[in-house]
Amino acid sequence: MRKILIVGAGQAGLQLALSLQVEGYEVTVLSARTPDEIRDGWPTSTQVMFDPALNTERAYDLNLWEETAPRIHDVGISVSPEKGVRALKFDGPWQPYAMSVDQRLKMPAWMELFEDRGGRIIYHPVMTSDLAGLAPMYDLSLIAAGKGELVELFDRDPVRSKYVEPGRALSAIYLDGMVEPDDFPAGSMRINVVPGIGELFVISNQTLTGPSRVAFIEAIPDGPFDCFFDRPQPDEHLRRLQHVLQEYMPWEADLMRECEPTDPRASLSGSYPGTIRKPYAEIADDTYVLGMADVVVLNDPVAGQGSNNAAHCASIYTKAILDRGDRPFDAEWMEATFEKFWEERAQHGTGMTDALLNPLPDHVQQVLGAATQHQQVADRFTRLFPHPEDLGPFLGDPDAALAYVAKVAEGNATPGA
């Protein structure tokens, strides 16, 4: 039985651990926090899992909230070129649905499932200096802790990394009591864009207390949405959110008038630059560790790709480990395994993120305008979130994108008009 060490107990690390456990591997997980510490802590992320990523969980019966978490069947998009004015609005389906589960609920449940099945979790922080002694005890060691000093083991890839400063300041709060809008299907995720200022995402979510909504702000640094930098307590966070929305998105502020935080630690804020790193690190002579998910591909969450990348990474790594059989997990294999993840998934999520972090080109703005008139265009645009690999074929060539829009418009035109 091959022995695997996974440092980190998030989406990627635990999904990989549970998958390999089912396949008969002896897996040890190192976690800096216990399940109760995670449940009682502050949220560390937001997450929307799209159907392709959910399928990687379903393959090992890990989507434990399939019947309880809200199903997100639709996404509504609004664009506001002027303060308080909504100029564009459309929506499209996510087939069959997306889901969002608070990691304070999800990760403890997965940890306990792993232990119930006989897996071993060691609850202790791991320092860089610890790995040289730990890694030789296992056939393969993976780093899945996307924060802290372990990340610095992996050199930044200067070719694939485009940012040295955060593109957005991030803040989110889990809320009860939000009113449903009457202009999008019930339970839709809502994306509001104010060019030059930032974005608001409203997400149906399952948290510790039950179904809720997450209000997630992506603020251009030093702009009016960047007002959570001091990490206010949830009540103050909500007050500031309502104030800024009343000025810039009053239609959203109206839906939040009666909201309350779901719990005393319902908010988060922070920022980081998107970074791509080299896939493996040498921690001692001929001793290597393999990075996964956010450790080696860290995207801004503006495109909702982080948790999805993590799930796909776990799935691709699982298959690569199985296919390796009894052969050594050497540096060449690590490089090839990461490149498969990059080629099949991570490069597309990164491209989608880059596209949304930067000002939209004229042809994309024209496509958004067409989406308000033609449902076929709206559907194709909203499908990019679960399928970022379609970004290039759809919008990569301006002439082809506009030709597509013209063809749709011609097909939808009234005969004789």
N, C-alpha and C positions, 0 to 999 in steps of 0.2 A: 504493500500500500504506500503510495507516494505521499509525502508530507508537504503541506503547503502552509506558509505563514502569510497572513494578511494583516497589515497594520492600518487600522481605520475601520470604523463601523458606521459608514454612511450607505447611500444607495448602491454605489459600485462595489464596495468591499463586502457588504453583507449579502448582496445578491450573488456575487461570485462565490462566497463561502457556502451559502445554502445550496447553490447549484452543484458545486463540486462535492459537497457532502452527500447529496443524493446519488452522485456518480461513484461513490465509494472511496473518495480521497479522505485522508486524515488532515483536517483543516484546523488550524489554530488562529484565532482572531485576537488582536491586541487593541483594546479600546481605552481611551483616556477617561471615559465616563461610563457609569453604570446605567442600566435602563431607567431607574428612578431618577437619577440626576438629569437625564435627558428629558424625561417627562416633566420634571419640575423646573426646567431651565427656560431660557429665552429661545425663541425660534432662531434658526441659523440661516434659513433660506425660505423662498417661496418655490413652488414647483407645480407644473402642469404636465402630467404624463399623457402623451398622445398614444393612439392605439398601437402603432408599431412598437413603441417601447413597452407598453402594457403587455403586449404579446410575449415579450421576452420574460416577463414575470410569470405570465400564465403557463409558460412552458414547464415551469417547476412548481406550479400551484402556490405562488407567492403573492398573488393579488388578493389579499385577505379582506379587502374592503369592496370587492366587486358589487356586493348587494346592498351596501350601506352608504357608501360615499356618493355625493351628488354626481350625476352624469352630465358632462358638459357637451351638449349636442351641437352647439352653435357658437360662433364668435361674431360680435358686432364691433365695427370699427368706425370711429368718428375722427374727423380732422378739423381743427380750429385754427385757421390762419390769423384770426384776430381774437383778442381777449373776449371771452364770453360768447363767441359766435361759432356755431357749428355749421361749417360750410359743406362738408361731405359726410355721408352716413350710409353704410351698407352692412350687410351681414352675410355669412355663409356657413354651411354645415361642417362639422368635424365628424366624419364617418368612422365607426358608428358613434363613438363618443370619446372624450378625454376625461381624466379624473385628476383631482388634486387631494393629497392626503398629507396633513401636517407631519413633518418628520419627527416631531415630538411624540406622535402617536405611532408612526410606522416603524421607526428604527428600534424602539424598545420591544415592540411585538416581534420583529424579526430576530432580535438578539435572543429573546426568550424561546422562540421557536427553534433556533439553532442549538441552544443549550438543551432543550427538551429532547432533541433528536440525538443527543450525545456529543455535540460539538463543544469545544473548549474555548472559552473567552477569558483572557487574562486582563483584568481591569487595572491598568497601570500606564502612565504616560511613557512614551518611548522617545528617547533622545537619539540624535545622530550617532553618538558614541556607543549606544547600545547595539546598533545593528551589526557591527563587525563581529560581535560574539553570538548574536542570534541567528543570522542568516546561514552560516555553515551547518546549522542543525536541521535545515529543511532542504528539500529538493528545489523549492522555488519560494522566493519571498517577494511580496508585492506591497507597494506603498499606495494606500487609498485614502490617506488623511490629507485632504486638500488644503489644510491650513497649518501653520506652524513651521518650525525649522526644518522638518524633513523634506519639505518641498524644495528647499534650497539645495538639496543634493543634486537636483536635476537641472542641468544647464539650460538657460533660456535659448530657444532656437531663434537666432536673429533673422532668419529668412522668413519663417512663418509667423513670427510675432510682429504685429504692426503698432503696438501701443506701449508707451512707457508711463503714461498717466491715465487715470480712470476716465472713461468717456461719459460716465454718469455717476451721480450720487444716488444711492439706493436707500429706500425706506419702505417699510411695509407694516401693516397692522391687521390683526385678525379681529373681525367685528361680528356682532350679533345685531339684529334689528334692521337690516338694510331692506328698503322697499324695492320691489322689482319694477323695472321700467316698463312702459307700455309700448315701446317702439322696437324692442328686440324680443325674441322668444324667451320664455321663462328659463332662468338658470344659465343664460348665455354668459360666456366670458366677454367682457367689454374692454376695448382698447381705445383710449382717447389720446390723440396726438396734438400737441401744440408746438409747431415747428419753432426751433430756436429756444424753447423753454423746457420741454420734456414730455413724458408720457405718464398716463395713469392706466393701470390694469386692474380690473375688478374680477376676482376669481371665486367661483363656487368651490368650497373646500370642506373637507372633513377634518375637524380638529378634535382635541381631547374632550371638549364639551358637546360635540355633535356637529351637525352641519353649520357652516358659517360662511362669511365672505372675507376675502383678503383684498385690501386696498393697497396696491403696490405702486409706488412712485419711482420713476426713472427721471432724475433731474439733471439737466445740464449744469455742471458745477458753477457755483456762484450766481445762479439765476434764482428767480422767485420760488421755484419748487425746491431749491436746496436749502430747506429750513429745518432739517432734522439732524444736522451735523453733530449736535451736542447730545444725541441719543436720549430724547425726553422719555419720561414715563408714559405708559399707554394713554392715560387720560389727556395729558398735555399733547401728546402726539396726535390724537384724534382732534383736539381743538385746533391745532395748527392746520391739519389736513382740511377740515371743514372750512376754515378761513380762506385758504388759498384756492380751494375748489369753488367757493362762492364767487370769487373774482374771475377765475379762468374757465370753469366748467360748471356753471350754476345748475345745469340739468343733473349732474352727478351729486352736487351738494344737496339738492332737494331730496335725493334718495337716502342720504346719510344723516338726516336731521335727528332721528331717534336712535342712532347707533350707539352701541357701547362696546368696549373691548371685551373679548371673550374671556379673558383671564388677566390676572395682575402682571403677567409677563408676555403680553400679546404682541409686542412690537419689536422691530429691529431696524437698524440703519448702519450704513457703512459704504465703502467703495473700494474698488480694486481695478487695476488695468488688466484687460484680457491678455493672456500670455500662453504661448505654446512652448513646451520644454522638450528637451531630448528625452527619449523614452526610458532609458535605463541609466543607472549610476553605479560606478565601481566603488564599493565601500571598503574593500581590502583587496589584496592581490588575487586576481581571478575570481572575485566574489562580487556578484552583481545583484541589484534589486530592480524590479520592473515597476514603473509608475503606471497609474491608471486614472482615467476620468479627469477630475479637476486638477490633479497633481500635474498632469502633462498637457491637458487642453482645458484651459480656464477661459470661459467666455462670459462676457457681460450677460445678465439674464434678460435683456431687452427682447430677445427672440424666443425665450422660453426653451432653450436647448439644453441647459445644464443637466437636469435630472434625466432627460431623455438620452443625452450622450452617455451618462453614467450607466444607464440600463443597457444600452447597446454595447458599451465597452465591456461590461460584465459578461454579456452573451457571447461576444466575439472572443474574449479571452477564455471563456469556458470551453468553447469548441477547439480553440488552438491548444489548450492544455490536454484535452482528451485526445486530439489527433497526434500529439507528441509521443504518446505511449511511454515507453521506458527510456527514451533518449534524453540527454541532458538539456536543461533549460539554459542554454548558453546565451551570450550577448547577441549572437547572430539571430537566434530564434526570437529574442526579445525585440530586436529591431524589426524583424519581419512581422511579428504579432501586432506591434503598435502600428506599423504602416498599413496593415489590413484594416485596423480600426479607423485610421485616418482616411484611407481611400474610400471605405464603404460608408462612413458616417461623419466623422469629426470634421473633415474639411467642409462638408456641406452645412453643418450647424454653424461653423465658424464664418462661412461666407454669408449666411443669412443674418447672423449677428452684425457683421461688418456693414451689411447693407442698411440695417435699421439704425445703427449708431450714427451714420453719416447723412448729410442732407440728401434727400431723394432726387435723383436725376429727373429732368423734364419728362422723359418718356414714362417713368414710373408714376409721376404725378398724373399724367394723362390716363394711364391704366386705372388709377384709383378713381378718377373722374368717371371713366367708363363703367367701373364697378357699381356706381350708383344708378346706372341706367340699365345694365345688362347683368342678370343674375349669373349667367355663365362665366362672365369675367370675375364677378365677386367670388364665386365658388372656387375658381382656379387660384385666385390670390390667397384666400384664407387657407386653402389646402397646403400652401407653402410651409406653414408652421409644423404640421406633422411630417411633411415631406420636403425638407429643405433641399434635397437633391434636385428638385424641379426648378429651383431659382434660376439657374443658368439657362436651361432650355426655354423658360418662359420670359425672363426679363434681361438676360445677358446681352442680347442683340437688340438695340433700340428699334431698328427697322422691322425686325421680325415681330417684336412685341406689338408695335403699332399696326402692323399688317394683320395680326391676329385680332386685335380690337376692331379694326375696320371690317374684317370678315364676319365677326359676330354681329356687329351693328347691321351689316347688310342682310344677314340671315334673319335678323329680328325685325327688319323694317316691314312696315305694312305694305302689302302689294298695291302698287299704283300710287304710292305716296311720293 
